[in-house]
Amino acid sequence: MVDLLPFLISVISLRDLHGKAHSKRVRELSSAFGRKVDLTSAQIERLAFTAEIHDIGKVAINEFIINKPGRFTEAEYLMTQHHAELGATLIETLDLDPLIPLIIRHHHENIDGNGYPHKLKGDQIPLESRIIRMTDTYDALTSNRGYRAAYSHKKALGIMEQDHHAFDPELLDIFFKMQHAKRQ
């Protein structure tokens, strides 16, 4: 898995100007979180690898849309939602752990069933996808975007708490505790 990683990251970086840094931060957060919830070393390795390439499907989305300065139109937003499915399809062509494309496919599912692409609910969503859902959201909120400046750590956690319906409640509680401990 690891030998393929630099290639995949360079592919992501070709289209998404912020993709490489975002991917690295999501990998680091996800790995730390995986250790916090006592995943095995093999699970953490798979989680870290997948977290770093979770947005690989964006290479198949129009570059103008991916790097658009400003908010997406409804049509553009719907188009970007396909990146999870596209990424899983791309990764399925490689000889990797079969859970990796599954994790990528479902990293935007919400615990309440209102996510995408398949509106999975609760434990139907792979654990690693539920973790990446949180770490990806946190990093997106605390990073500059084309349509807004980065939110503070406190504001980002407040938004995640407000949107708690999207996240596994037990994992979210652990994530909040982990983030608060990091800040003290």
Rosetta constraint file for C-alpha pairs under 8 A:
AtomPair CA 1 CA 5 HARMONIC 6.66 0.50
AtomPair CA 1 CA 49 HARMONIC 7.33 0.50
AtomPair CA 1 CA 96 HARMONIC 6.98 0.50
AtomPair CA 2 CA 6 HARMONIC 7.84 0.50
AtomPair CA 2 CA 49 HARMONIC 7.35 0.50
AtomPair CA 4 CA 8 HARMONIC 6.39 0.50
AtomPair CA 5 CA 9 HARMONIC 6.08 0.50
AtomPair CA 5 CA 49 HARMONIC 7.35 0.50
AtomPair CA 5 CA 53 HARMONIC 7.94 0.50
AtomPair CA 6 CA 10 HARMONIC 6.14 0.50
AtomPair CA 7 CA 11 HARMONIC 6.31 0.50
AtomPair CA 8 CA 12 HARMONIC 6.35 0.50
AtomPair CA 8 CA 53 HARMONIC 6.87 0.50
AtomPair CA 8 CA 56 HARMONIC 7.46 0.50
AtomPair CA 9 CA 13 HARMONIC 6.15 0.50
AtomPair CA 9 CA 20 HARMONIC 6.31 0.50
AtomPair CA 9 CA 52 HARMONIC 7.51 0.50
AtomPair CA 9 CA 53 HARMONIC 6.71 0.50
AtomPair CA 10 CA 14 HARMONIC 6.28 0.50
AtomPair CA 10 CA 20 HARMONIC 7.67 0.50
AtomPair CA 11 CA 15 HARMONIC 7.42 0.50
AtomPair CA 11 CA 56 HARMONIC 7.63 0.50
AtomPair CA 11 CA 59 HARMONIC 7.25 0.50
AtomPair CA 12 CA 16 HARMONIC 6.17 0.50
AtomPair CA 12 CA 19 HARMONIC 6.16 0.50
AtomPair CA 12 CA 20 HARMONIC 6.82 0.50
AtomPair CA 12 CA 53 HARMONIC 7.69 0.50
AtomPair CA 12 CA 55 HARMONIC 7.33 0.50
AtomPair CA 12 CA 56 HARMONIC 5.57 0.50
AtomPair CA 12 CA 58 HARMONIC 7.22 0.50
AtomPair CA 12 CA 59 HARMONIC 6.17 0.50
AtomPair CA 13 CA 17 HARMONIC 6.10 0.50
AtomPair CA 13 CA 18 HARMONIC 7.31 0.50
AtomPair CA 13 CA 19 HARMONIC 5.51 0.50
AtomPair CA 13 CA 20 HARMONIC 5.46 0.50
AtomPair CA 14 CA 59 HARMONIC 7.75 0.50
AtomPair CA 15 CA 58 HARMONIC 7.40 0.50
AtomPair CA 15 CA 59 HARMONIC 5.80 0.50
AtomPair CA 15 CA 63 HARMONIC 5.78 0.50
AtomPair CA 15 CA 66 HARMONIC 7.47 0.50
AtomPair CA 16 CA 20 HARMONIC 7.80 0.50
AtomPair CA 16 CA 58 HARMONIC 7.36 0.50
AtomPair CA 16 CA 59 HARMONIC 7.62 0.50
AtomPair CA 16 CA 63 HARMONIC 7.28 0.50
AtomPair CA 16 CA 66 HARMONIC 6.25 0.50
AtomPair CA 16 CA 67 HARMONIC 6.37 0.50
AtomPair CA 17 CA 67 HARMONIC 6.76 0.50
AtomPair CA 18 CA 22 HARMONIC 6.11 0.50
AtomPair CA 19 CA 23 HARMONIC 5.83 0.50
AtomPair CA 19 CA 55 HARMONIC 7.73 0.50
AtomPair CA 20 CA 24 HARMONIC 6.22 0.50
AtomPair CA 21 CA 25 HARMONIC 6.26 0.50
AtomPair CA 22 CA 26 HARMONIC 6.14 0.50
AtomPair CA 22 CA 139 HARMONIC 6.96 0.50
AtomPair CA 22 CA 140 HARMONIC 7.72 0.50
AtomPair CA 23 CA 27 HARMONIC 6.08 0.50
AtomPair CA 23 CA 51 HARMONIC 6.72 0.50
AtomPair CA 23 CA 52 HARMONIC 4.51 0.50
AtomPair CA 23 CA 53 HARMONIC 6.57 0.50
AtomPair CA 23 CA 54 HARMONIC 7.48 0.50
AtomPair CA 23 CA 55 HARMONIC 7.69 0.50
AtomPair CA 24 CA 28 HARMONIC 6.25 0.50
AtomPair CA 24 CA 52 HARMONIC 5.76 0.50
AtomPair CA 25 CA 29 HARMONIC 6.11 0.50
AtomPair CA 25 CA 139 HARMONIC 7.00 0.50
AtomPair CA 26 CA 30 HARMONIC 5.85 0.50
AtomPair CA 26 CA 51 HARMONIC 5.91 0.50
AtomPair CA 26 CA 52 HARMONIC 6.49 0.50
AtomPair CA 26 CA 132 HARMONIC 7.26 0.50
AtomPair CA 26 CA 135 HARMONIC 5.65 0.50
AtomPair CA 26 CA 136 HARMONIC 5.67 0.50
AtomPair CA 26 CA 139 HARMONIC 6.64 0.50
AtomPair CA 27 CA 31 HARMONIC 6.00 0.50
AtomPair CA 27 CA 47 HARMONIC 7.76 0.50
AtomPair CA 27 CA 48 HARMONIC 4.96 0.50
AtomPair CA 27 CA 49 HARMONIC 7.14 0.50
AtomPair CA 27 CA 50 HARMONIC 7.84 0.50
AtomPair CA 27 CA 51 HARMONIC 4.85 0.50
AtomPair CA 27 CA 52 HARMONIC 4.99 0.50
AtomPair CA 28 CA 32 HARMONIC 6.23 0.50
AtomPair CA 28 CA 48 HARMONIC 7.24 0.50
AtomPair CA 29 CA 33 HARMONIC 6.07 0.50
AtomPair CA 29 CA 135 HARMONIC 6.04 0.50
AtomPair CA 30 CA 34 HARMONIC 5.96 0.50
AtomPair CA 30 CA 47 HARMONIC 6.90 0.50
AtomPair CA 30 CA 48 HARMONIC 6.35 0.50
AtomPair CA 30 CA 51 HARMONIC 6.78 0.50
AtomPair CA 30 CA 131 HARMONIC 6.53 0.50
AtomPair CA 30 CA 132 HARMONIC 6.33 0.50
AtomPair CA 30 CA 135 HARMONIC 6.10 0.50
AtomPair CA 31 CA 35 HARMONIC 6.36 0.50
AtomPair CA 31 CA 44 HARMONIC 5.92 0.50
AtomPair CA 31 CA 45 HARMONIC 7.79 0.50
AtomPair CA 31 CA 47 HARMONIC 6.79 0.50
AtomPair CA 31 CA 48 HARMONIC 5.46 0.50
AtomPair CA 32 CA 36 HARMONIC 6.32 0.50
AtomPair CA 33 CA 37 HARMONIC 6.38 0.50
AtomPair CA 33 CA 131 HARMONIC 7.58 0.50
AtomPair CA 33 CA 175 HARMONIC 7.07 0.50
AtomPair CA 33 CA 178 HARMONIC 7.84 0.50
AtomPair CA 34 CA 38 HARMONIC 6.27 0.50
AtomPair CA 34 CA 39 HARMONIC 5.39 0.50
AtomPair CA 34 CA 43 HARMONIC 7.91 0.50
AtomPair CA 34 CA 44 HARMONIC 5.74 0.50
AtomPair CA 34 CA 47 HARMONIC 7.59 0.50
AtomPair CA 34 CA 131 HARMONIC 7.93 0.50
AtomPair CA 35 CA 39 HARMONIC 5.85 0.50
AtomPair CA 35 CA 40 HARMONIC 7.95 0.50
AtomPair CA 35 CA 44 HARMONIC 7.12 0.50
AtomPair CA 36 CA 174 HARMONIC 7.93 0.50
AtomPair CA 36 CA 178 HARMONIC 7.99 0.50
AtomPair CA 37 CA 174 HARMONIC 7.99 0.50
AtomPair CA 39 CA 43 HARMONIC 5.74 0.50
AtomPair CA 39 CA 44 HARMONIC 6.06 0.50
AtomPair CA 40 CA 44 HARMONIC 6.19 0.50
AtomPair CA 41 CA 45 HARMONIC 6.08 0.50
AtomPair CA 42 CA 46 HARMONIC 6.24 0.50
AtomPair CA 43 CA 47 HARMONIC 5.96 0.50
AtomPair CA 44 CA 48 HARMONIC 5.92 0.50
AtomPair CA 45 CA 49 HARMONIC 6.17 0.50
AtomPair CA 46 CA 50 HARMONIC 6.04 0.50
AtomPair CA 46 CA 100 HARMONIC 7.25 0.50
AtomPair CA 47 CA 51 HARMONIC 5.86 0.50
AtomPair CA 47 CA 128 HARMONIC 6.04 0.50
AtomPair CA 48 CA 52 HARMONIC 6.26 0.50
AtomPair CA 49 CA 53 HARMONIC 6.65 0.50
AtomPair CA 50 CA 54 HARMONIC 5.60 0.50
AtomPair CA 50 CA 100 HARMONIC 6.01 0.50
AtomPair CA 50 CA 103 HARMONIC 7.25 0.50
AtomPair CA 50 CA 104 HARMONIC 6.89 0.50
AtomPair CA 51 CA 132 HARMONIC 6.25 0.50
AtomPair CA 54 CA 84 HARMONIC 7.57 0.50
AtomPair CA 54 CA 87 HARMONIC 7.33 0.50
AtomPair CA 54 CA 104 HARMONIC 5.24 0.50
AtomPair CA 54 CA 107 HARMONIC 7.49 0.50
AtomPair CA 55 CA 83 HARMONIC 6.75 0.50
AtomPair CA 55 CA 84 HARMONIC 6.89 0.50
AtomPair CA 55 CA 87 HARMONIC 6.67 0.50
AtomPair CA 55 CA 104 HARMONIC 7.69 0.50
AtomPair CA 56 CA 83 HARMONIC 7.41 0.50
AtomPair CA 56 CA 87 HARMONIC 5.06 0.50
AtomPair CA 57 CA 61 HARMONIC 7.33 0.50
AtomPair CA 57 CA 82 HARMONIC 7.64 0.50
AtomPair CA 57 CA 83 HARMONIC 4.23 0.50
AtomPair CA 57 CA 84 HARMONIC 5.92 0.50
AtomPair CA 57 CA 85 HARMONIC 7.15 0.50
AtomPair CA 57 CA 86 HARMONIC 4.72 0.50
AtomPair CA 57 CA 87 HARMONIC 3.48 0.50
AtomPair CA 57 CA 88 HARMONIC 7.24 0.50
AtomPair CA 57 CA 90 HARMONIC 7.21 0.50
AtomPair CA 58 CA 66 HARMONIC 7.18 0.50
AtomPair CA 58 CA 80 HARMONIC 7.35 0.50
AtomPair CA 58 CA 83 HARMONIC 5.10 0.50
AtomPair CA 58 CA 86 HARMONIC 7.75 0.50
AtomPair CA 58 CA 87 HARMONIC 7.24 0.50
AtomPair CA 59 CA 63 HARMONIC 7.80 0.50
AtomPair CA 60 CA 83 HARMONIC 7.32 0.50
AtomPair CA 60 CA 86 HARMONIC 7.06 0.50
AtomPair CA 61 CA 65 HARMONIC 7.25 0.50
AtomPair CA 61 CA 66 HARMONIC 6.85 0.50
AtomPair CA 61 CA 79 HARMONIC 7.32 0.50
AtomPair CA 61 CA 80 HARMONIC 6.68 0.50
AtomPair CA 61 CA 83 HARMONIC 7.06 0.50
AtomPair CA 62 CA 66 HARMONIC 6.47 0.50
AtomPair CA 63 CA 67 HARMONIC 6.13 0.50
AtomPair CA 64 CA 68 HARMONIC 5.57 0.50
AtomPair CA 65 CA 72 HARMONIC 7.55 0.50
AtomPair CA 65 CA 76 HARMONIC 6.60 0.50
AtomPair CA 65 CA 80 HARMONIC 7.83 0.50
AtomPair CA 66 CA 80 HARMONIC 7.52 0.50
AtomPair CA 67 CA 146 HARMONIC 7.36 0.50
AtomPair CA 68 CA 72 HARMONIC 7.56 0.50
AtomPair CA 68 CA 146 HARMONIC 6.44 0.50
AtomPair CA 69 CA 145 HARMONIC 7.87 0.50
AtomPair CA 69 CA 146 HARMONIC 4.14 0.50
AtomPair CA 69 CA 147 HARMONIC 5.89 0.50
AtomPair CA 70 CA 146 HARMONIC 5.16 0.50
AtomPair CA 70 CA 147 HARMONIC 4.07 0.50
AtomPair CA 70 CA 148 HARMONIC 7.85 0.50
AtomPair CA 71 CA 146 HARMONIC 7.47 0.50
AtomPair CA 71 CA 147 HARMONIC 5.49 0.50
AtomPair CA 72 CA 76 HARMONIC 5.39 0.50
AtomPair CA 72 CA 77 HARMONIC 5.54 0.50
AtomPair CA 73 CA 77 HARMONIC 6.14 0.50
AtomPair CA 74 CA 78 HARMONIC 6.21 0.50
AtomPair CA 75 CA 79 HARMONIC 6.20 0.50
AtomPair CA 76 CA 80 HARMONIC 6.23 0.50
AtomPair CA 77 CA 81 HARMONIC 6.35 0.50
AtomPair CA 78 CA 82 HARMONIC 7.14 0.50
AtomPair CA 79 CA 83 HARMONIC 7.84 0.50
AtomPair CA 81 CA 116 HARMONIC 7.26 0.50
AtomPair CA 81 CA 117 HARMONIC 7.44 0.50
AtomPair CA 82 CA 86 HARMONIC 6.03 0.50
AtomPair CA 82 CA 117 HARMONIC 7.41 0.50
AtomPair CA 83 CA 87 HARMONIC 5.75 0.50
AtomPair CA 84 CA 88 HARMONIC 6.28 0.50
AtomPair CA 84 CA 104 HARMONIC 5.91 0.50
AtomPair CA 84 CA 105 HARMONIC 4.71 0.50
AtomPair CA 84 CA 106 HARMONIC 6.86 0.50
AtomPair CA 84 CA 107 HARMONIC 7.08 0.50
AtomPair CA 84 CA 108 HARMONIC 7.36 0.50
AtomPair CA 84 CA 117 HARMONIC 7.30 0.50
AtomPair CA 85 CA 89 HARMONIC 6.21 0.50
AtomPair CA 85 CA 104 HARMONIC 7.63 0.50
AtomPair CA 85 CA 105 HARMONIC 5.02 0.50
AtomPair CA 85 CA 117 HARMONIC 6.87 0.50
AtomPair CA 86 CA 90 HARMONIC 6.19 0.50
AtomPair CA 86 CA 105 HARMONIC 7.92 0.50
AtomPair CA 87 CA 91 HARMONIC 6.18 0.50
AtomPair CA 87 CA 101 HARMONIC 7.35 0.50
AtomPair CA 87 CA 104 HARMONIC 6.61 0.50
AtomPair CA 87 CA 105 HARMONIC 6.94 0.50
AtomPair CA 88 CA 92 HARMONIC 6.02 0.50
AtomPair CA 88 CA 100 HARMONIC 7.79 0.50
AtomPair CA 88 CA 101 HARMONIC 4.24 0.50
AtomPair CA 88 CA 102 HARMONIC 6.57 0.50
AtomPair CA 88 CA 104 HARMONIC 5.54 0.50
AtomPair CA 88 CA 105 HARMONIC 5.13 0.50
AtomPair CA 89 CA 93 HARMONIC 7.03 0.50
AtomPair CA 89 CA 101 HARMONIC 7.09 0.50
AtomPair CA 90 CA 94 HARMONIC 7.74 0.50
AtomPair CA 91 CA 96 HARMONIC 7.82 0.50
AtomPair CA 91 CA 100 HARMONIC 7.66 0.50
AtomPair CA 91 CA 101 HARMONIC 5.76 0.50
AtomPair CA 92 CA 96 HARMONIC 7.62 0.50
AtomPair CA 92 CA 98 HARMONIC 7.40 0.50
AtomPair CA 92 CA 101 HARMONIC 5.89 0.50
AtomPair CA 96 CA 100 HARMONIC 7.15 0.50
AtomPair CA 98 CA 102 HARMONIC 7.04 0.50
AtomPair CA 99 CA 103 HARMONIC 6.07 0.50
AtomPair CA 100 CA 104 HARMONIC 6.27 0.50
AtomPair CA 101 CA 105 HARMONIC 5.96 0.50
AtomPair CA 102 CA 106 HARMONIC 6.36 0.50
AtomPair CA 102 CA 126 HARMONIC 7.70 0.50
AtomPair CA 103 CA 107 HARMONIC 6.07 0.50
AtomPair CA 103 CA 126 HARMONIC 6.31 0.50
AtomPair CA 103 CA 128 HARMONIC 6.19 0.50
AtomPair CA 103 CA 129 HARMONIC 4.90 0.50
AtomPair CA 104 CA 129 HARMONIC 6.91 0.50
AtomPair CA 105 CA 117 HARMONIC 7.34 0.50
AtomPair CA 106 CA 116 HARMONIC 7.12 0.50
AtomPair CA 106 CA 117 HARMONIC 6.95 0.50
AtomPair CA 106 CA 118 HARMONIC 7.78 0.50
AtomPair CA 106 CA 125 HARMONIC 6.60 0.50
AtomPair CA 106 CA 126 HARMONIC 7.41 0.50
AtomPair CA 106 CA 129 HARMONIC 5.74 0.50
AtomPair CA 107 CA 129 HARMONIC 4.43 0.50
AtomPair CA 107 CA 130 HARMONIC 6.52 0.50
AtomPair CA 107 CA 132 HARMONIC 5.99 0.50
AtomPair CA 107 CA 133 HARMONIC 5.19 0.50
AtomPair CA 108 CA 115 HARMONIC 5.72 0.50
AtomPair CA 108 CA 116 HARMONIC 5.55 0.50
AtomPair CA 108 CA 117 HARMONIC 7.36 0.50
AtomPair CA 108 CA 129 HARMONIC 7.64 0.50
AtomPair CA 108 CA 133 HARMONIC 5.85 0.50
AtomPair CA 109 CA 113 HARMONIC 6.87 0.50
AtomPair CA 109 CA 114 HARMONIC 6.94 0.50
AtomPair CA 109 CA 115 HARMONIC 3.92 0.50
AtomPair CA 109 CA 116 HARMONIC 4.96 0.50
AtomPair CA 109 CA 117 HARMONIC 6.92 0.50
AtomPair CA 109 CA 118 HARMONIC 7.37 0.50
AtomPair CA 109 CA 119 HARMONIC 6.14 0.50
AtomPair CA 109 CA 120 HARMONIC 6.07 0.50
AtomPair CA 109 CA 121 HARMONIC 7.46 0.50
AtomPair CA 109 CA 125 HARMONIC 6.96 0.50
AtomPair CA 109 CA 129 HARMONIC 7.83 0.50
AtomPair CA 109 CA 130 HARMONIC 7.68 0.50
AtomPair CA 109 CA 133 HARMONIC 7.48 0.50
AtomPair CA 109 CA 166 HARMONIC 7.67 0.50
AtomPair CA 110 CA 114 HARMONIC 5.48 0.50
AtomPair CA 110 CA 115 HARMONIC 4.39 0.50
AtomPair CA 110 CA 116 HARMONIC 7.53 0.50
AtomPair CA 110 CA 119 HARMONIC 7.29 0.50
AtomPair CA 110 CA 120 HARMONIC 7.13 0.50
AtomPair CA 110 CA 121 HARMONIC 6.60 0.50
AtomPair CA 110 CA 122 HARMONIC 7.85 0.50
AtomPair CA 110 CA 130 HARMONIC 7.98 0.50
AtomPair CA 110 CA 133 HARMONIC 8.00 0.50
AtomPair CA 110 CA 165 HARMONIC 7.15 0.50
AtomPair CA 110 CA 166 HARMONIC 4.22 0.50
AtomPair CA 110 CA 167 HARMONIC 6.01 0.50
AtomPair CA 111 CA 115 HARMONIC 7.77 0.50
AtomPair CA 111 CA 120 HARMONIC 7.39 0.50
AtomPair CA 111 CA 121 HARMONIC 4.96 0.50
AtomPair CA 111 CA 122 HARMONIC 4.69 0.50
AtomPair CA 111 CA 123 HARMONIC 7.94 0.50
AtomPair CA 111 CA 125 HARMONIC 7.54 0.50
AtomPair CA 111 CA 130 HARMONIC 7.85 0.50
AtomPair CA 111 CA 165 HARMONIC 6.48 0.50
AtomPair CA 111 CA 166 HARMONIC 5.18 0.50
AtomPair CA 111 CA 167 HARMONIC 5.27 0.50
AtomPair CA 111 CA 168 HARMONIC 5.60 0.50
AtomPair CA 112 CA 120 HARMONIC 7.97 0.50
AtomPair CA 112 CA 121 HARMONIC 5.40 0.50
AtomPair CA 112 CA 122 HARMONIC 6.59 0.50
AtomPair CA 112 CA 165 HARMONIC 5.79 0.50
AtomPair CA 112 CA 166 HARMONIC 6.10 0.50
AtomPair CA 112 CA 167 HARMONIC 7.85 0.50
AtomPair CA 113 CA 119 HARMONIC 4.71 0.50
AtomPair CA 113 CA 120 HARMONIC 5.02 0.50
AtomPair CA 113 CA 121 HARMONIC 4.18 0.50
AtomPair CA 113 CA 122 HARMONIC 7.34 0.50
AtomPair CA 114 CA 119 HARMONIC 5.37 0.50
AtomPair CA 114 CA 120 HARMONIC 7.61 0.50
AtomPair CA 114 CA 121 HARMONIC 7.82 0.50
AtomPair CA 114 CA 166 HARMONIC 7.58 0.50
AtomPair CA 115 CA 119 HARMONIC 5.06 0.50
AtomPair CA 115 CA 120 HARMONIC 7.11 0.50
AtomPair CA 115 CA 166 HARMONIC 7.50 0.50
AtomPair CA 116 CA 120 HARMONIC 7.63 0.50
AtomPair CA 120 CA 124 HARMONIC 5.79 0.50
AtomPair CA 120 CA 125 HARMONIC 6.03 0.50
AtomPair CA 121 CA 125 HARMONIC 6.33 0.50
AtomPair CA 122 CA 168 HARMONIC 7.17 0.50
AtomPair CA 123 CA 127 HARMONIC 7.59 0.50
AtomPair CA 125 CA 129 HARMONIC 6.50 0.50
AtomPair CA 125 CA 130 HARMONIC 6.60 0.50
AtomPair CA 126 CA 130 HARMONIC 6.43 0.50
AtomPair CA 127 CA 131 HARMONIC 6.34 0.50
AtomPair CA 128 CA 132 HARMONIC 6.19 0.50
AtomPair CA 129 CA 133 HARMONIC 5.94 0.50
AtomPair CA 130 CA 134 HARMONIC 6.64 0.50
AtomPair CA 130 CA 167 HARMONIC 6.92 0.50
AtomPair CA 130 CA 168 HARMONIC 6.68 0.50
AtomPair CA 131 CA 135 HARMONIC 6.36 0.50
AtomPair CA 131 CA 171 HARMONIC 7.42 0.50
AtomPair CA 132 CA 136 HARMONIC 5.53 0.50
AtomPair CA 133 CA 137 HARMONIC 6.12 0.50
AtomPair CA 133 CA 167 HARMONIC 7.35 0.50
AtomPair CA 134 CA 138 HARMONIC 6.12 0.50
AtomPair CA 134 CA 167 HARMONIC 6.76 0.50
AtomPair CA 134 CA 172 HARMONIC 7.44 0.50
AtomPair CA 135 CA 139 HARMONIC 6.12 0.50
AtomPair CA 136 CA 140 HARMONIC 6.07 0.50
AtomPair CA 137 CA 141 HARMONIC 6.11 0.50
AtomPair CA 137 CA 160 HARMONIC 7.93 0.50
AtomPair CA 138 CA 142 HARMONIC 6.21 0.50
AtomPair CA 138 CA 156 HARMONIC 6.42 0.50
AtomPair CA 138 CA 157 HARMONIC 7.45 0.50
AtomPair CA 138 CA 160 HARMONIC 7.62 0.50
AtomPair CA 139 CA 143 HARMONIC 6.00 0.50
AtomPair CA 140 CA 144 HARMONIC 7.77 0.50
AtomPair CA 140 CA 145 HARMONIC 7.69 0.50
AtomPair CA 141 CA 150 HARMONIC 6.16 0.50
AtomPair CA 141 CA 151 HARMONIC 5.76 0.50
AtomPair CA 141 CA 156 HARMONIC 5.61 0.50
AtomPair CA 142 CA 150 HARMONIC 4.72 0.50
AtomPair CA 142 CA 151 HARMONIC 4.88 0.50
AtomPair CA 142 CA 152 HARMONIC 6.11 0.50
AtomPair CA 142 CA 153 HARMONIC 6.45 0.50
AtomPair CA 142 CA 156 HARMONIC 6.36 0.50
AtomPair CA 143 CA 149 HARMONIC 7.12 0.50
AtomPair CA 143 CA 150 HARMONIC 4.40 0.50
AtomPair CA 143 CA 151 HARMONIC 7.02 0.50
AtomPair CA 144 CA 148 HARMONIC 6.28 0.50
AtomPair CA 144 CA 149 HARMONIC 4.56 0.50
AtomPair CA 144 CA 150 HARMONIC 4.24 0.50
AtomPair CA 144 CA 151 HARMONIC 7.91 0.50
AtomPair CA 145 CA 149 HARMONIC 6.07 0.50
AtomPair CA 145 CA 150 HARMONIC 6.88 0.50
AtomPair CA 151 CA 155 HARMONIC 5.86 0.50
AtomPair CA 151 CA 156 HARMONIC 5.82 0.50
AtomPair CA 152 CA 156 HARMONIC 6.05 0.50
AtomPair CA 153 CA 157 HARMONIC 6.28 0.50
AtomPair CA 154 CA 158 HARMONIC 6.21 0.50
AtomPair CA 155 CA 159 HARMONIC 6.22 0.50
AtomPair CA 156 CA 160 HARMONIC 6.24 0.50
AtomPair CA 157 CA 161 HARMONIC 6.05 0.50
AtomPair CA 157 CA 176 HARMONIC 7.34 0.50
AtomPair CA 158 CA 162 HARMONIC 6.15 0.50
AtomPair CA 159 CA 163 HARMONIC 6.12 0.50
AtomPair CA 160 CA 164 HARMONIC 5.83 0.50
AtomPair CA 163 CA 167 HARMONIC 7.75 0.50
AtomPair CA 164 CA 168 HARMONIC 7.88 0.50
AtomPair CA 164 CA 169 HARMONIC 7.09 0.50
AtomPair CA 164 CA 172 HARMONIC 7.72 0.50
AtomPair CA 165 CA 169 HARMONIC 7.98 0.50
AtomPair CA 167 CA 171 HARMONIC 7.52 0.50
AtomPair CA 167 CA 172 HARMONIC 6.30 0.50
AtomPair CA 168 CA 172 HARMONIC 5.93 0.50
AtomPair CA 169 CA 173 HARMONIC 6.15 0.50
AtomPair CA 170 CA 174 HARMONIC 6.47 0.50
AtomPair CA 171 CA 175 HARMONIC 6.05 0.50
AtomPair CA 172 CA 176 HARMONIC 6.09 0.50
AtomPair CA 173 CA 177 HARMONIC 6.26 0.50
AtomPair CA 174 CA 178 HARMONIC 6.04 0.50
AtomPair CA 175 CA 179 HARMONIC 6.11 0.50
AtomPair CA 176 CA 180 HARMONIC 6.06 0.50
AtomPair CA 177 CA 181 HARMONIC 6.03 0.50
AtomPair CA 178 CA 182 HARMONIC 6.20 0.50
AtomPair CA 179 CA 183 HARMONIC 6.45 0.50
AtomPair CA 180 CA 184 HARMONIC 6.55 0.50
